Amino acid sequence: MSTSTTYHRFSKLLHWLMAIMVFVLIGVGSYMSDLADDAPGRMDLILLHKASGFIFLWLVMIRLIWSKLTPAPALPSAFNSTEIKLTKATKHLLYLAMFLVPFSGWAMSNFSGYAVKFGNFSVPLVFEKSKSLAGIFHEIHEIAPWVLLALVAIHLAAVIYHKLEGGDKDILKRML
């Protein structure tokens, strides 16, 4: 644990950038799933979603490495052992879900034989085409975003709860 009472500037940047990306990517993904196959602009939206999701996947990995290099500030002593355990569990589940959502999308695309594209550059395919595995990752990619949003809701509820408690339990200022 860090002796600082606030997160590093880069940690804050990653946190808020990824928070925005979670909502935008899930919103766009949900919108795309309702579009007809021949809807104008649908393919452009899919390509943008895939590229942005791939960037998000790398941001998750960068964030995990960064968190090992620059540990989070310790929770204030006002937090009891149950709150500390719940905080750690929620954090680990958030990271798992933040990894699983874009990974499942990338794997679904790979197993379907479609590369992630950035303009004229295509991220190489690493898996052989497999309709069954593409289907499994498609199902994961359909469900995992809603699990991630539920975890985000729990995270936000806890932050608001502790903000309302005030005093040393107001930990929001650490991320602002």
Disulfide bonds with the S-S distance in Angstrom:
none
